Amino acid sequence: MIKGFYQESIFCREWNKEFMAQIEHKIQLLLAQNNGVGVVGGSYAPGLPITLVSELALNALGYANVEQFQRRTAMLFTNCLSAKDRAL
């Protein structure tokens, strides 16, 4: 994943400067509206793939870093559980 340029780290699966500029502006608005709990984004393609995740979301879900998130979720919403809750 590629780290974006917004002040809070945004990790994006695909690199497209125009896409990142648009999405980062929208993420700023979302984070302001939800008091900074983080953002996870993706699509409705088979398996519900995750396209981007914010650092706040990683922290809220209990992941140490984006690499751990990628390994444990395989970048799918269906696997997006807190690392702390995995044992459950």
Buried (B, 14 or more C-beta within 10 A) or exposed (E): BEEBEBEBBBBBBEEEEEEBEEBBEEBBEBBEEEEEEBBBBBEEEEBBBBBBBBBBBBEBBBBEEBEEBBEBBEBEBEBBEEBEEEEE
